[in-house]
Amino acid sequence: MTELVQVALAEDITEAEEIQAILRQAGIDAHLETAVEHHPTSTEDAPQKVLVPESSLEEAQHAIEAMTDPGELSAD
């Protein structure tokens, strides 16, 4: 099984799901995990770790940067 590594830390579930959607559009499987001890039924406001397979880490970082800063697309 491929080890998952953290590619981003989102302030809440909404931001985490946005990052997850960006990664899925880039063809990268992303998983979310609560970053702090929190009540199991109250995940809405808890910070979230965005995890990807270790082999996709660099590609995931580029995908996030490109989607959050359009200026980066023409930097090459």
MARMAR-531102 format. One record per residue: residue in three letters; x, y, z of N, C-alpha, C, CB in turn. Coordinates in Angstrom, 2 decimals. Glycine has a CB too. Layout:
MARMAR-531102
resn Ala | n_c1 X | n_c2 Y | n_c3 Z | ca_c1 X | ca_c2 Y | ca_c3 Z | c_c1 X | c_c2 Y | c_c3 Z | cb_c1 X | cb_c2 Y | cb_c3 Z
...
END
This chain:
MARMAR-531102
resn Met | n_c1 0.83 | n_c2 -1.18 | n_c3 0.00 | ca_c1 0.00 | ca_c2 0.00 | ca_c3 0.00 | c_c1 0.89 | c_c2 1.25 | c_c3 0.00 | cb_c1 -0.95 | cb_c2 -0.01 | cb_c3 1.22
resn Thr | n_c1 0.49 | n_c2 2.23 | n_c3 -0.77 | ca_c1 1.25 | ca_c2 3.46 | ca_c3 -0.89 | c_c1 1.05 | c_c2 4.33 | c_c3 0.35 | cb_c1 0.84 | cb_c2 4.23 | cb_c3 -2.16
resn Glu | n_c1 2.14 | n_c2 4.87 | n_c3 0.85 | ca_c1 2.07 | ca_c2 5.73 | ca_c3 2.03 | c_c1 1.50 | c_c2 7.09 | c_c3 1.62 | cb_c1 3.46 | cb_c2 5.90 | cb_c3 2.68
resn Leu | n_c1 0.59 | n_c2 7.63 | n_c3 2.46 | ca_c1 0.02 | ca_c2 8.95 | ca_c3 2.22 | c_c1 0.85 | c_c2 10.00 | c_c3 2.96 | cb_c1 -1.46 | cb_c2 9.01 | cb_c3 2.66
resn Val | n_c1 1.04 | n_c2 11.15 | n_c3 2.30 | ca_c1 1.78 | ca_c2 12.26 | ca_c3 2.90 | c_c1 0.93 | c_c2 13.52 | c_c3 2.79 | cb_c1 3.16 | cb_c2 12.46 | cb_c3 2.21
resn Gln | n_c1 1.17 | n_c2 14.44 | n_c3 3.69 | ca_c1 0.40 | ca_c2 15.69 | ca_c3 3.72 | c_c1 0.91 | c_c2 16.66 | c_c3 2.66 | cb_c1 0.47 | cb_c2 16.34 | cb_c3 5.12
resn Val | n_c1 0.00 | n_c2 17.15 | n_c3 1.82 | ca_c1 0.36 | ca_c2 18.12 | ca_c3 0.79 | c_c1 -0.13 | c_c2 19.52 | c_c3 1.16 | cb_c1 -0.21 | cb_c2 17.69 | cb_c3 -0.56
resn Ala | n_c1 -1.15 | n_c2 19.58 | n_c3 2.03 | ca_c1 -1.70 | ca_c2 20.88 | ca_c3 2.41 | c_c1 -2.41 | c_c2 20.75 | c_c3 3.75 | cb_c1 -2.68 | cb_c2 21.43 | cb_c3 1.33
resn Leu | n_c1 -2.61 | n_c2 21.90 | n_c3 4.39 | ca_c1 -3.40 | ca_c2 21.98 | ca_c3 5.61 | c_c1 -4.47 | c_c2 23.02 | c_c3 5.37 | cb_c1 -2.51 | cb_c2 22.34 | cb_c3 6.86
resn Ala | n_c1 -5.71 | n_c2 22.59 | n_c3 5.42 | ca_c1 -6.85 | ca_c2 23.49 | ca_c3 5.18 | c_c1 -7.43 | c_c2 23.95 | c_c3 6.51 | cb_c1 -7.93 | cb_c2 22.79 | cb_c3 4.33
resn Glu | n_c1 -7.93 | n_c2 25.18 | n_c3 6.53 | ca_c1 -8.48 | ca_c2 25.73 | ca_c3 7.77 | c_c1 -9.78 | c_c2 25.05 | c_c3 8.17 | cb_c1 -8.72 | cb_c2 27.21 | cb_c3 7.61
resn Asp | n_c1 -10.55 | n_c2 24.54 | n_c3 7.19 | ca_c1 -11.81 | ca_c2 23.88 | ca_c3 7.49 | c_c1 -12.15 | c_c2 22.88 | c_c3 6.39 | cb_c1 -12.95 | cb_c2 24.92 | cb_c3 7.65
resn Ile | n_c1 -13.26 | n_c2 22.17 | n_c3 6.58 | ca_c1 -13.64 | ca_c2 21.12 | ca_c3 5.63 | c_c1 -13.95 | c_c2 21.69 | c_c3 4.25 | cb_c1 -14.86 | cb_c2 20.36 | cb_c3 6.15
resn Thr | n_c1 -14.51 | n_c2 22.89 | n_c3 4.17 | ca_c1 -14.84 | ca_c2 23.49 | ca_c3 2.88 | c_c1 -13.58 | c_c2 23.73 | c_c3 2.06 | cb_c1 -15.60 | cb_c2 24.82 | cb_c3 3.08
resn Glu | n_c1 -12.57 | n_c2 24.32 | n_c3 2.68 | ca_c1 -11.31 | ca_c2 24.56 | ca_c3 1.98 | c_c1 -10.65 | c_c2 23.24 | c_c3 1.59 | cb_c1 -10.35 | cb_c2 25.40 | cb_c3 2.86
resn Ala | n_c1 -10.71 | n_c2 22.26 | n_c3 2.49 | ca_c1 -10.11 | ca_c2 20.96 | ca_c3 2.21 | c_c1 -10.77 | c_c2 20.30 | c_c3 1.01 | cb_c1 -10.22 | cb_c2 20.04 | cb_c3 3.44
resn Glu | n_c1 -12.09 | n_c2 20.39 | n_c3 0.93 | ca_c1 -12.81 | ca_c2 19.79 | ca_c3 -0.19 | c_c1 -12.49 | c_c2 20.51 | c_c3 -1.50 | cb_c1 -14.32 | cb_c2 19.81 | cb_c3 0.07
resn Glu | n_c1 -12.25 | n_c2 21.82 | n_c3 -1.44 | ca_c1 -11.86 | ca_c2 22.56 | ca_c3 -2.65 | c_c1 -10.49 | c_c2 22.08 | c_c3 -3.15 | cb_c1 -11.81 | cb_c2 24.09 | cb_c3 -2.36
resn Ile | n_c1 -9.55 | n_c2 21.91 | n_c3 -2.22 | ca_c1 -8.22 | ca_c2 21.41 | ca_c3 -2.59 | c_c1 -8.33 | c_c2 19.99 | c_c3 -3.14 | cb_c1 -7.25 | cb_c2 21.46 | cb_c3 -1.37
resn Gln | n_c1 -9.14 | n_c2 19.17 | n_c3 -2.48 | ca_c1 -9.34 | ca_c2 17.79 | ca_c3 -2.93 | c_c1 -9.90 | c_c2 17.77 | c_c3 -4.36 | cb_c1 -10.30 | cb_c2 17.04 | cb_c3 -1.96
resn Ala | n_c1 -10.84 | n_c2 18.66 | n_c3 -4.66 | ca_c1 -11.41 | ca_c2 18.73 | ca_c3 -6.01 | c_c1 -10.35 | c_c2 19.13 | c_c3 -7.04 | cb_c1 -12.58 | cb_c2 19.74 | cb_c3 -6.04
resn Ile | n_c1 -9.48 | n_c2 20.09 | n_c3 -6.69 | ca_c1 -8.39 | ca_c2 20.50 | ca_c3 -7.58 | c_c1 -7.49 | c_c2 19.30 | c_c3 -7.89 | cb_c1 -7.55 | cb_c2 21.65 | cb_c3 -6.94
resn Leu | n_c1 -7.16 | n_c2 18.55 | n_c3 -6.86 | ca_c1 -6.27 | ca_c2 17.40 | ca_c3 -7.05 | c_c1 -6.94 | c_c2 16.32 | c_c3 -7.88 | cb_c1 -5.85 | cb_c2 16.83 | cb_c3 -5.70
resn Arg | n_c1 -8.21 | n_c2 16.08 | n_c3 -7.65 | ca_c1 -8.92 | ca_c2 15.06 | ca_c3 -8.43 | c_c1 -9.01 | c_c2 15.46 | c_c3 -9.90 | cb_c1 -10.34 | cb_c2 14.82 | cb_c3 -7.87
resn Gln | n_c1 -9.17 | n_c2 16.77 | n_c3 -10.17 | ca_c1 -9.18 | ca_c2 17.24 | ca_c3 -11.56 | c_c1 -7.84 | c_c2 16.97 | c_c3 -12.22 | cb_c1 -9.52 | cb_c2 18.74 | cb_c3 -11.63
resn Ala | n_c1 -6.78 | n_c2 16.98 | n_c3 -11.43 | ca_c1 -5.43 | ca_c2 16.71 | ca_c3 -11.94 | c_c1 -5.13 | c_c2 15.21 | c_c3 -11.98 | cb_c1 -4.38 | cb_c2 17.44 | cb_c3 -11.09
resn Gly | n_c1 -6.12 | n_c2 14.39 | n_c3 -11.60 | ca_c1 -5.93 | ca_c2 12.94 | ca_c3 -11.62 | c_c1 -5.19 | c_c2 12.38 | c_c3 -10.42 | cb_c1 -5.21 | cb_c2 12.57 | cb_c3 -12.85
resn Ile | n_c1 -5.20 | n_c2 13.14 | n_c3 -9.32 | ca_c1 -4.49 | ca_c2 12.71 | ca_c3 -8.11 | c_c1 -5.51 | c_c2 12.35 | c_c3 -7.04 | cb_c1 -3.53 | cb_c2 13.82 | cb_c3 -7.60
resn Asp | n_c1 -5.39 | n_c2 11.16 | n_c3 -6.49 | ca_c1 -6.28 | ca_c2 10.70 | ca_c3 -5.44 | c_c1 -5.90 | c_c2 11.40 | c_c3 -4.13 | cb_c1 -6.22 | cb_c2 9.15 | cb_c3 -5.29
resn Ala | n_c1 -6.84 | n_c2 12.12 | n_c3 -3.54 | ca_c1 -6.56 | ca_c2 12.86 | ca_c3 -2.31 | c_c1 -7.52 | c_c2 12.41 | c_c3 -1.21 | cb_c1 -6.67 | cb_c2 14.39 | cb_c3 -2.54
resn His | n_c1 -7.02 | n_c2 12.40 | n_c3 0.01 | ca_c1 -7.81 | ca_c2 12.01 | ca_c3 1.18 | c_c1 -7.76 | c_c2 13.13 | c_c3 2.20 | cb_c1 -7.29 | cb_c2 10.67 | cb_c3 1.79
resn Leu | n_c1 -8.82 | n_c2 13.24 | n_c3 3.00 | ca_c1 -8.88 | ca_c2 14.25 | ca_c3 4.05 | c_c1 -8.81 | c_c2 13.58 | c_c3 5.41 | cb_c1 -10.16 | cb_c2 15.11 | cb_c3 3.93
resn Glu | n_c1 -8.17 | n_c2 14.26 | n_c3 6.35 | ca_c1 -8.06 | ca_c2 13.75 | ca_c3 7.71 | c_c1 -8.08 | c_c2 14.95 | c_c3 8.66 | cb_c1 -6.75 | cb_c2 12.90 | cb_c3 7.90
resn Thr | n_c1 -8.84 | n_c2 14.85 | n_c3 9.73 | ca_c1 -8.88 | ca_c2 15.93 | ca_c3 10.71 | c_c1 -7.49 | c_c2 16.12 | c_c3 11.30 | cb_c1 -9.92 | cb_c2 15.63 | cb_c3 11.82
resn Ala | n_c1 -7.05 | n_c2 17.38 | n_c3 11.36 | ca_c1 -5.68 | ca_c2 17.67 | ca_c3 11.79 | c_c1 -5.52 | c_c2 17.79 | c_c3 13.30 | cb_c1 -5.21 | cb_c2 18.95 | cb_c3 11.14
resn Val | n_c1 -6.62 | n_c2 17.92 | n_c3 14.02 | ca_c1 -6.55 | ca_c2 18.08 | ca_c3 15.47 | c_c1 -7.56 | c_c2 17.17 | c_c3 16.14 | cb_c1 -6.81 | cb_c2 19.56 | cb_c3 15.88
resn Glu | n_c1 -7.34 | n_c2 16.91 | n_c3 17.41 | ca_c1 -8.33 | ca_c2 16.14 | ca_c3 18.17 | c_c1 -9.60 | c_c2 16.97 | c_c3 18.23 | cb_c1 -7.80 | cb_c2 15.79 | cb_c3 19.61
resn His | n_c1 -10.69 | n_c2 16.37 | n_c3 17.81 | ca_c1 -11.95 | ca_c2 17.11 | ca_c3 17.72 | c_c1 -13.08 | c_c2 16.13 | c_c3 17.91 | cb_c1 -12.08 | cb_c2 17.86 | cb_c3 16.35
resn His | n_c1 -14.21 | n_c2 16.61 | n_c3 18.34 | ca_c1 -15.36 | ca_c2 15.73 | ca_c3 18.52 | c_c1 -15.67 | c_c2 15.06 | c_c3 17.18 | cb_c1 -16.60 | cb_c2 16.53 | cb_c3 19.05
resn Pro | n_c1 -15.88 | n_c2 13.75 | n_c3 17.16 | ca_c1 -16.06 | ca_c2 13.03 | ca_c3 15.89 | c_c1 -17.25 | c_c2 13.48 | c_c3 15.04 | cb_c1 -16.20 | cb_c2 11.58 | cb_c3 16.18
resn Thr | n_c1 -18.24 | n_c2 14.09 | n_c3 15.65 | ca_c1 -19.38 | ca_c2 14.54 | ca_c3 14.86 | c_c1 -19.30 | c_c2 16.02 | c_c3 14.52 | cb_c1 -20.67 | cb_c2 14.26 | cb_c3 15.61
resn Ser | n_c1 -18.26 | n_c2 16.71 | n_c3 14.94 | ca_c1 -18.10 | ca_c2 18.13 | ca_c3 14.68 | c_c1 -16.86 | c_c2 18.39 | c_c3 13.85 | cb_c1 -18.04 | cb_c2 18.92 | cb_c3 16.00
resn Thr | n_c1 -16.88 | n_c2 18.03 | n_c3 12.59 | ca_c1 -15.69 | ca_c2 18.20 | ca_c3 11.75 | c_c1 -15.76 | c_c2 19.45 | c_c3 10.90 | cb_c1 -15.51 | cb_c2 17.00 | cb_c3 10.88
resn Glu | n_c1 -16.88 | n_c2 20.16 | n_c3 10.88 | ca_c1 -17.05 | ca_c2 21.30 | ca_c3 9.99 | c_c1 -15.98 | c_c2 22.37 | c_c3 10.14 | cb_c1 -18.39 | cb_c2 21.91 | cb_c3 10.21
resn Asp | n_c1 -15.62 | n_c2 22.73 | n_c3 11.37 | ca_c1 -14.69 | ca_c2 23.83 | ca_c3 11.59 | c_c1 -13.28 | c_c2 23.39 | c_c3 11.94 | cb_c1 -15.22 | cb_c2 24.71 | cb_c3 12.67
resn Ala | n_c1 -13.04 | n_c2 22.10 | n_c3 11.95 | ca_c1 -11.72 | ca_c2 21.60 | ca_c3 12.32 | c_c1 -10.76 | c_c2 21.70 | c_c3 11.14 | cb_c1 -11.82 | cb_c2 20.15 | cb_c3 12.81
resn Pro | n_c1 -9.51 | n_c2 22.07 | n_c3 11.40 | ca_c1 -8.51 | ca_c2 22.05 | ca_c3 10.32 | c_c1 -8.40 | c_c2 20.64 | c_c3 9.74 | cb_c1 -7.12 | cb_c2 22.53 | cb_c3 10.85
resn Gln | n_c1 -8.12 | n_c2 20.56 | n_c3 8.45 | ca_c1 -8.05 | ca_c2 19.28 | ca_c3 7.76 | c_c1 -6.72 | c_c2 19.11 | c_c3 7.07 | cb_c1 -9.20 | cb_c2 19.15 | cb_c3 6.75
resn Lys | n_c1 -6.14 | n_c2 17.92 | n_c3 7.18 | ca_c1 -4.95 | ca_c2 17.58 | ca_c3 6.40 | c_c1 -5.43 | c_c2 17.06 | c_c3 5.05 | cb_c1 -4.05 | cb_c2 16.51 | cb_c3 7.15
resn Val | n_c1 -4.76 | n_c2 17.49 | n_c3 3.99 | ca_c1 -5.02 | ca_c2 16.95 | ca_c3 2.67 | c_c1 -3.86 | c_c2 16.01 | c_c3 2.36 | cb_c1 -5.18 | cb_c2 18.09 | cb_c3 1.57
resn Leu | n_c1 -4.17 | n_c2 14.74 | n_c3 2.18 | ca_c1 -3.16 | ca_c2 13.70 | ca_c3 2.00 | c_c1 -3.20 | c_c2 13.14 | c_c3 0.59 | cb_c1 -3.35 | cb_c2 12.59 | cb_c3 3.02
resn Val | n_c1 -2.02 | n_c2 12.85 | n_c3 0.05 | ca_c1 -1.89 | ca_c2 12.25 | ca_c3 -1.28 | c_c1 -0.86 | c_c2 11.13 | c_c3 -1.21 | cb_c1 -1.49 | cb_c2 13.31 | cb_c3 -2.35
resn Pro | n_c1 -0.87 | n_c2 10.22 | n_c3 -2.19 | ca_c1 0.19 | ca_c2 9.20 | ca_c3 -2.22 | c_c1 1.55 | c_c2 9.89 | c_c3 -2.34 | cb_c1 -0.02 | cb_c2 8.21 | cb_c3 -3.41
resn Glu | n_c1 2.53 | n_c2 9.35 | n_c3 -1.64 | ca_c1 3.87 | ca_c2 9.95 | ca_c3 -1.64 | c_c1 4.42 | c_c2 10.13 | c_c3 -3.06 | cb_c1 4.83 | cb_c2 9.08 | cb_c3 -0.82
resn Ser | n_c1 4.11 | n_c2 9.20 | n_c3 -3.93 | ca_c1 4.61 | ca_c2 9.27 | ca_c3 -5.31 | c_c1 3.97 | c_c2 10.43 | c_c3 -6.10 | cb_c1 4.34 | cb_c2 7.96 | cb_c3 -6.03
resn Ser | n_c1 2.87 | n_c2 10.99 | n_c3 -5.60 | ca_c1 2.18 | ca_c2 12.09 | ca_c3 -6.30 | c_c1 2.40 | c_c2 13.44 | c_c3 -5.63 | cb_c1 0.69 | cb_c2 11.80 | cb_c3 -6.37
resn Leu | n_c1 3.24 | n_c2 13.50 | n_c3 -4.61 | ca_c1 3.40 | ca_c2 14.71 | ca_c3 -3.82 | c_c1 3.80 | c_c2 15.92 | c_c3 -4.67 | cb_c1 4.43 | cb_c2 14.49 | cb_c3 -2.75
resn Glu | n_c1 4.85 | n_c2 15.80 | n_c3 -5.46 | ca_c1 5.33 | ca_c2 16.94 | ca_c3 -6.24 | c_c1 4.27 | c_c2 17.38 | c_c3 -7.26 | cb_c1 6.65 | cb_c2 16.59 | cb_c3 -6.96
resn Glu | n_c1 3.66 | n_c2 16.43 | n_c3 -7.93 | ca_c1 2.60 | ca_c2 16.75 | ca_c3 -8.90 | c_c1 1.43 | c_c2 17.45 | c_c3 -8.20 | cb_c1 2.11 | cb_c2 15.46 | cb_c3 -9.61
resn Ala | n_c1 1.08 | n_c2 17.00 | n_c3 -7.01 | ca_c1 -0.01 | ca_c2 17.61 | ca_c3 -6.25 | c_c1 0.32 | c_c2 19.04 | c_c3 -5.86 | cb_c1 -0.33 | cb_c2 16.78 | cb_c3 -5.01
resn Gln | n_c1 1.55 | n_c2 19.28 | n_c3 -5.43 | ca_c1 1.96 | ca_c2 20.64 | ca_c3 -5.07 | c_c1 1.85 | c_c2 21.57 | c_c3 -6.27 | cb_c1 3.41 | cb_c2 20.64 | cb_c3 -4.53
resn His | n_c1 2.27 | n_c2 21.10 | n_c3 -7.44 | ca_c1 2.19 | ca_c2 21.91 | ca_c3 -8.66 | c_c1 0.73 | c_c2 22.18 | c_c3 -9.03 | cb_c1 2.91 | cb_c2 21.22 | cb_c3 -9.83
resn Ala | n_c1 -0.13 | n_c2 21.17 | n_c3 -8.90 | ca_c1 -1.54 | ca_c2 21.33 | ca_c3 -9.24 | c_c1 -2.20 | c_c2 22.37 | c_c3 -8.34 | cb_c1 -2.28 | cb_c2 19.99 | cb_c3 -9.14
resn Ile | n_c1 -1.90 | n_c2 22.32 | n_c3 -7.06 | ca_c1 -2.48 | ca_c2 23.29 | ca_c3 -6.11 | c_c1 -1.98 | c_c2 24.69 | c_c3 -6.43 | cb_c1 -2.12 | cb_c2 22.91 | cb_c3 -4.65
resn Glu | n_c1 -0.68 | n_c2 24.83 | n_c3 -6.66 | ca_c1 -0.11 | ca_c2 26.14 | ca_c3 -6.98 | c_c1 -0.72 | c_c2 26.71 | c_c3 -8.25 | cb_c1 1.41 | cb_c2 26.05 | cb_c3 -7.12
resn Ala | n_c1 -0.86 | n_c2 25.88 | n_c3 -9.27 | ca_c1 -1.39 | ca_c2 26.34 | ca_c3 -10.55 | c_c1 -2.85 | c_c2 26.77 | c_c3 -10.43 | cb_c1 -1.26 | cb_c2 25.24 | cb_c3 -11.60
resn Met | n_c1 -3.63 | n_c2 26.05 | n_c3 -9.64 | ca_c1 -5.06 | ca_c2 26.36 | ca_c3 -9.53 | c_c1 -5.33 | c_c2 27.52 | c_c3 -8.57 | cb_c1 -5.82 | cb_c2 25.14 | cb_c3 -9.07
resn Thr | n_c1 -4.42 | n_c2 27.78 | n_c3 -7.65 | ca_c1 -4.64 | ca_c2 28.87 | ca_c3 -6.70 | c_c1 -3.97 | c_c2 30.15 | c_c3 -7.11 | cb_c1 -4.17 | cb_c2 28.47 | cb_c3 -5.33
resn Asp | n_c1 -3.00 | n_c2 30.07 | n_c3 -8.04 | ca_c1 -2.31 | ca_c2 31.27 | ca_c3 -8.54 | c_c1 -2.15 | c_c2 31.15 | c_c3 -10.05 | cb_c1 -0.91 | cb_c2 31.45 | cb_c3 -7.84
resn Pro | n_c1 -3.13 | n_c2 31.65 | n_c3 -10.81 | ca_c1 -3.09 | ca_c2 31.50 | ca_c3 -12.27 | c_c1 -1.81 | c_c2 32.04 | c_c3 -12.90 | cb_c1 -4.28 | cb_c2 32.19 | cb_c3 -12.89
resn Gly | n_c1 -1.12 | n_c2 32.98 | n_c3 -12.29 | ca_c1 0.12 | ca_c2 33.51 | ca_c3 -12.82 | c_c1 1.21 | c_c2 32.44 | c_c3 -12.93 | cb_c1 0.61 | cb_c2 34.65 | cb_c3 -11.95
resn Glu | n_c1 1.11 | n_c2 31.40 | n_c3 -12.12 | ca_c1 2.10 | ca_c2 30.33 | ca_c3 -12.12 | c_c1 2.02 | c_c2 29.50 | c_c3 -13.39 | cb_c1 1.90 | cb_c2 29.45 | cb_c3 -10.90
resn Leu | n_c1 0.87 | n_c2 29.48 | n_c3 -14.07 | ca_c1 0.71 | ca_c2 28.68 | ca_c3 -15.26 | c_c1 1.64 | c_c2 29.14 | c_c3 -16.38 | cb_c1 -0.72 | cb_c2 28.71 | cb_c3 -15.73
resn Ser | n_c1 1.89 | n_c2 30.44 | n_c3 -16.47 | ca_c1 2.72 | ca_c2 30.96 | ca_c3 -17.56 | c_c1 4.17 | c_c2 31.19 | c_c3 -17.12 | cb_c1 2.13 | cb_c2 32.25 | cb_c3 -18.10
resn Ala | n_c1 4.53 | n_c2 30.76 | n_c3 -15.92 | ca_c1 5.87 | ca_c2 31.00 | ca_c3 -15.41 | c_c1 6.93 | c_c2 30.15 | c_c3 -16.10 | cb_c1 5.91 | cb_c2 30.74 | cb_c3 -13.93
resn Asp | n_c1 6.53 | n_c2 29.04 | n_c3 -16.70 | ca_c1 7.51 | ca_c2 28.15 | ca_c3 -17.34 | c_c1 8.05 | c_c2 28.68 | c_c3 -18.61 | cb_c1 6.92 | cb_c2 26.82 | cb_c3 -17.59
END
